[in-house]
Amino acid sequence: MNGVLSGKRIVLGVTGSIAAYKAVGLLRLLTQAGASVHVVMTDSAIRFIAPLTFEVLSGHPVASDVFAGHQEMKHLSLTEQADLLVVAPCTANTLAKLALGLADNLLGTLALTVQCPVIICPAMDGEMWAHPAAQAHAQTLRHRGAVIVEPEVGSLASGEWGQGRLATEEAIMSTAVGLLQCRTDWQGERVLISAGPTQEPIDPVRFISNGSSGKMGFAMAEAAVARGAEVVLVTGPTHLAAPKKVTVVPVVTAEEMLQALTVRFEWATTLIMTAAVGDFRPKQAHAHKLKKDQWNGEGLVLERTPDILMALSAQRTHQRLVGFAAETDHLIEHGQAKLTNKHLDMLVVNQIGGEQSAFGNDTNEVYVLAPGSAPHQIPRMPKRQLADTLLDRILSLPVQPSRQKVVSFPTP
Ligand SMILES: Cc1cc2nc3c(=O)[nH]c(=O)nc-3n(C[C@H](O)[C@H](O)[C@H](O)COP(=O)(O)O)c2cc1C
């Protein structure tokens, strides 16, 4: 990692958690990678670890008091040129303050001024992290664009076992590097991504759908565009904000998704199908709302929706084809069959069902299958980080003999 963050200015916020001492290790990694790190501590953090340690190791004074640096407006200037704000460890208290925008200490005040990416690394007792309040605060911050590096499962300071331990220094470091490194290895690539669920209408108010949130596809789009690709995202209904610089094409049904992808397929150099396309639809969609006193739900006849990946695979000329499979059991077996039947270059298999289901979660762990290679397991990580890991693997796929770079195509 030497030099990978050189020239970067990072503000490291340290709060009053028992894990505060681990921020020292993180500071070492960041400075070894070339970053200039300015530490901001809460009053509680100072009760756990002396500012002197951070001052010596960072080579900069530690800031903790809003009023101490009032002449140079420290409460604003510290983050003015920051490339990144990392809060590690982040207590339940500071998590709540950041979500609410409270500015009753220096860290909270600075957090309201930052223009740069923000990484928040919660550390707390398992019950505190599982509390709906903490989860809601984390979600609010995610929606605002912060990256939450989730705490790990393990033994906690209380002696209990649970999710609450500060993520490892390495995990925080790699998230920081991923956000700060300006990679351009996808430049010149045109990436067509499908995301989210599809909805198949029964009547104008009811439909058949699934629990896909679209998060994985949106993360893939965000990562690909950040690495220089042109990206078109064809998405079923989700609650997610469109990633910047991505052309978003909203669709509802599987048929609409097929049409939207088909017309853009020739343009693409890579197709990434993360969408959870419904396999069935009502044979007949009623034009008027079915009244419950006139219909008891019997006789709803379903038919298969088009198999989008199969259809596009049959039309492939030069594109890389990457599929996603959501399985409840026999992940590798079912995945291998899909990889082979649909002639894919790569298949990402994730598990659905249970608490760690790929659907709706902000993290995911997957198996990557590719023809002629053994299944490769990627451990649980934030979907945005997973997106970068998958993009690395997609780029390293062997080139299809028929795959050529199309010189110029306007974005469809
Ligand atoms: C020994 C000890 C360990 C603590 N560890 C944590 C912790 O890991 N996470 C947490 O959210 N709060 C922890 N707390 C509680 C916080 O220190 C407390 O909520 C404080 O107000 C946090 O202030 P800050 O967010 O401004 O740093 C701990 C308290 C004590 C006394």
The ligand as an ORCA input file, in Angstrom:
! r2SCAN-3c Opt
* xyz 0 1
  C     -15.332      1.612     29.048
  C     -16.289      2.204     28.059
  C     -16.339      1.710     26.788
  C     -17.233      2.247     25.846
  N     -17.247      1.737     24.583
  C     -18.152      2.209     23.705
  C     -18.215      1.682     22.401
  O     -17.429      0.813     22.000
  N     -19.164      2.160     21.554
  C     -20.044      3.124     21.923
  O     -20.891      3.483     21.135
  N     -19.975      3.682     23.161
  C     -19.061      3.250     24.057
  N     -19.004      3.805     25.304
  C     -19.907      4.905     25.626
  C     -19.396      6.232     25.048
  O     -18.105      6.543     25.551
  C     -20.394      7.342     25.379
  O     -21.625      7.097     24.736
  C     -19.878      8.715     24.991
  O     -20.882      9.659     25.270
  C     -19.497      8.792     23.527
  O     -19.121     10.096     23.213
  P     -18.599     10.522     21.751
  O     -19.526      9.902     20.779
  O     -18.698     12.010     21.763
  O     -17.202     10.058     21.653
  C     -18.099      3.298     26.236
  C     -18.016      3.810     27.520
  C     -17.138      3.283     28.438
  C     -17.066      3.865     29.820
*
